[in-house]
């Protein structure tokens, strides 16, 4: 009896399936190795958890997420919170999987009426600088939060310097991100031109319902990173 031959088309199909299986096994093995070596993760939130751990912050509830393609096509910024801290962190996809980038955790246990921090990220002049401002409102009298971004101008004639507002970002009551009775905010903008003599400075201002200033301070905490 003549042996039945497998059609050429079926041979190609079986070979493709074999290659696909081998590739899937290789990919899973690579992800497993990367996971155990902390090089890359399967999910973006795992990269964020890595940043939280570096900051010594607990794994927080996710409040918001921003896609910032100006930095990287897959670049994501997360805002997470717990009872005692608010953390901003970023992650992006590489050939090894999702990688945790930079971050900063705000300690919210000092009894301040308003907590605020910043994250700035820069890649090149054309894309500009991505600036994120975040925080938590603990004083019930505060109805809105404004971040005033300022630059210093030096007057050669009078030989004096003055601050000028370059951008103003505001979180209204409907913009707050609430979690277990706490109000949080995340504001962002992109700076493509900076014609000032000083570096960028930002102030956080909390207003009551009548528009009176409850608290105002320069933001001192945060992280600044460059992606080459």
C-alpha positions as CSV (number, residue, x, y, z in Angstrom):
1,X,0.0,0.0,0.0
2,X,1.3,3.4,-1.0
3,X,2.0,5.7,1.9
4,X,-0.3,8.7,2.0
5,X,1.6,12.0,1.5
6,X,0.7,15.2,3.4
7,X,-0.1,18.0,1.0
8,X,2.5,20.7,0.8
9,X,0.0,23.4,2.0
10,X,-0.7,21.4,5.2
11,X,3.1,20.9,5.8
12,X,3.6,24.7,5.6
13,X,0.6,25.2,8.0
14,X,2.0,22.7,10.5
15,X,5.4,24.3,10.4
16,X,3.9,27.7,11.0
17,X,2.0,26.4,14.0
18,X,5.2,24.8,15.4
19,X,7.2,28.0,14.9
20,X,4.3,30.0,16.6
21,X,4.3,27.6,19.6
22,X,8.1,27.8,20.0
23,X,7.9,31.6,19.8
24,X,5.2,31.7,22.4
25,X,7.2,29.5,24.8
26,X,10.3,31.6,24.2
27,X,8.3,34.8,24.9
28,X,6.8,33.5,28.1
29,X,10.2,32.3,29.3
30,X,11.7,35.7,28.5
31,X,8.9,37.5,30.4
32,X,9.4,35.1,33.4
33,X,13.1,35.7,33.5
34,X,12.6,39.5,33.2
35,X,10.0,39.4,36.0
36,X,12.3,37.6,38.4
37,X,15.2,39.8,37.5
38,X,13.1,43.0,37.7
39,X,14.0,44.0,34.1
40,X,10.5,44.1,32.6
41,X,6.9,43.1,33.4
42,X,3.8,41.8,31.6
43,X,1.5,44.7,32.7
44,X,2.2,48.4,33.0
45,X,0.8,48.5,36.6
46,X,3.6,46.1,37.6
47,X,6.2,48.7,36.5
48,X,4.4,51.3,38.6
49,X,4.5,49.0,41.6
50,X,8.2,48.7,41.1
51,X,8.6,52.5,41.3
52,X,6.4,52.6,44.4
53,X,8.6,50.1,46.1
54,X,11.7,52.2,45.2
55,X,10.1,55.2,46.8
56,X,9.2,53.2,50.0
57,X,5.5,53.8,49.3
58,X,2.7,51.3,49.7
59,X,1.0,49.9,46.6
60,X,-1.7,52.5,46.2
61,X,-5.1,52.7,44.5
62,X,-4.9,54.0,40.9
63,X,-6.6,57.4,40.6
64,X,-5.6,58.5,37.1
65,X,-3.4,57.7,34.2
66,X,-1.9,59.9,31.5
67,X,-0.5,58.8,28.1
68,X,2.5,61.0,27.2
69,X,3.7,60.1,23.7
70,X,5.9,63.2,23.7
71,X,8.3,61.2,25.9
72,X,7.8,57.7,24.4
73,X,5.2,56.1,22.3
74,X,4.1,53.8,25.1
75,X,4.9,56.1,28.0
76,X,2.3,56.2,30.8
77,X,2.1,58.3,34.0
78,X,0.1,56.9,36.9
79,X,-1.2,58.7,40.0
80,X,-1.8,56.3,43.0
81,X,-2.8,56.9,46.5
82,X,-3.0,55.3,50.0
83,X,-4.0,56.7,53.4
84,X,-0.6,58.2,54.0
85,X,0.9,59.0,50.6
86,X,0.3,60.0,47.1
87,X,2.6,58.8,44.4
88,X,3.3,59.7,40.8
89,X,5.2,57.3,38.7
90,X,5.8,56.4,35.0
91,X,6.3,53.3,33.0
92,X,6.9,52.4,29.3
93,X,7.1,49.3,27.1
94,X,10.5,48.0,26.0
95,X,11.7,44.8,24.4
96,X,11.9,43.3,27.9
97,X,8.4,44.2,28.9
98,X,7.0,47.1,30.9
99,X,9.7,48.9,32.8
100,X,9.2,51.2,35.8
101,X,10.8,54.6,35.3
102,X,10.8,57.5,37.8
103,X,8.5,58.7,40.5
104,X,7.9,60.6,43.7
105,X,5.8,60.0,46.8
106,X,4.3,62.7,48.9
107,X,4.1,62.1,52.6
108,X,0.6,63.2,53.6
109,X,0.8,62.7,57.3
110,X,2.1,66.1,58.4
111,X,-1.3,67.8,58.8
112,X,-0.8,70.3,56.0
113,X,-4.0,71.7,54.3
114,X,-2.6,71.0,50.9
115,X,0.1,68.7,49.5
116,X,1.7,69.2,46.1
117,X,4.5,67.7,44.0
118,X,5.7,67.7,40.4
119,X,7.1,65.5,37.8
120,X,8.8,66.9,34.7
121,X,10.0,64.9,31.8
122,X,12.1,66.0,28.8
123,X,13.2,64.3,25.6
124,X,14.1,66.9,23.1
125,X,13.4,70.6,22.3
126,X,10.8,69.8,19.6
127,X,8.7,67.7,21.9
128,X,9.1,70.0,24.8
129,X,8.9,69.3,28.5
130,X,6.0,67.4,29.9
131,X,5.1,68.9,33.4
132,X,2.7,67.1,35.8
133,X,1.5,68.6,39.1
134,X,-0.3,66.4,41.6
135,X,-1.3,66.3,45.2
136,X,-4.0,66.0,47.9
137,X,-6.3,68.5,49.5
138,X,-7.0,67.9,53.2
139,X,-8.5,71.2,54.2
140,X,-12.3,71.2,53.6
141,X,-12.2,75.0,53.2
142,X,-10.2,74.6,49.9
143,X,-12.5,74.6,46.9
144,X,-10.1,74.9,44.1
145,X,-6.3,74.3,43.6
146,X,-4.2,76.4,41.2
147,X,-0.7,75.7,40.0
148,X,1.1,78.9,38.9
149,X,4.1,78.2,36.7
150,X,6.5,81.2,36.8
151,X,9.8,82.3,35.3
152,X,12.1,85.1,36.4
153,X,12.8,88.1,34.2
154,X,15.8,90.3,34.8
155,X,15.6,94.0,34.0
156,X,19.0,95.3,32.9
157,X,18.0,98.9,33.3
158,X,16.9,98.7,36.9
159,X,19.0,95.6,37.7
160,X,16.1,94.0,39.4
161,X,14.3,90.7,38.8
162,X,10.6,89.9,38.9
163,X,8.5,86.8,38.5
164,X,6.2,86.4,35.6
165,X,3.4,83.8,35.3
166,X,4.0,81.5,32.3
167,X,1.1,79.1,32.8
168,X,-1.8,78.7,35.2
169,X,-3.5,75.3,35.7
170,X,-6.6,74.9,37.9
171,X,-8.4,71.9,39.5
172,X,-12.0,72.8,40.1
173,X,-14.3,70.7,42.4
174,X,-15.4,68.5,39.5
175,X,-11.8,67.8,38.6
176,X,-10.8,66.3,42.0
177,X,-10.2,62.6,42.2
178,X,-11.8,61.3,45.4
179,X,-10.7,58.2,47.3
180,X,-12.0,57.4,50.9
181,X,-12.8,61.0,51.7
182,X,-9.6,62.5,50.3
183,X,-9.5,64.8,47.3
184,X,-6.6,64.5,44.8
185,X,-5.6,66.3,41.6
186,X,-3.4,65.7,38.6
187,X,-2.7,68.6,36.2
188,X,-0.4,68.6,33.2
189,X,0.9,70.7,30.4
190,X,3.7,70.9,27.9
191,X,6.3,73.6,27.7
192,X,7.9,74.0,24.2
193,X,9.5,77.4,24.8
194,X,11.0,79.1,27.9
195,X,12.1,82.7,27.3
196,X,12.9,83.4,30.9
197,X,16.2,84.0,32.7
198,X,15.6,81.5,35.4
199,X,14.6,77.9,35.5
200,X,10.9,76.9,35.9
201,X,9.3,77.3,39.3
202,X,5.7,76.3,40.3
203,X,3.5,77.5,43.2
204,X,0.5,75.6,44.6
205,X,-2.4,77.8,45.7
206,X,-5.6,76.7,47.5
207,X,-8.6,78.9,47.3
208,X,-11.9,78.8,49.3
209,X,-15.3,79.2,47.8
210,X,-15.1,83.1,48.0
211,X,-11.8,83.1,46.1
212,X,-9.6,83.8,49.2
213,X,-6.2,82.2,49.4
214,X,-6.2,79.5,52.1
215,X,-2.6,78.4,51.5
216,X,0.2,79.2,49.0
217,X,3.7,77.7,48.7
218,X,6.3,77.0,46.1
219,X,6.4,73.3,45.1
220,X,9.7,71.8,46.4
221,X,9.1,68.1,46.0
222,X,9.2,66.1,42.8
223,X,11.2,64.4,40.2
224,X,12.8,65.6,37.0
225,X,14.0,63.2,34.3
226,X,15.6,63.2,30.9
227,X,14.9,60.5,28.3
228,X,17.6,60.5,25.7
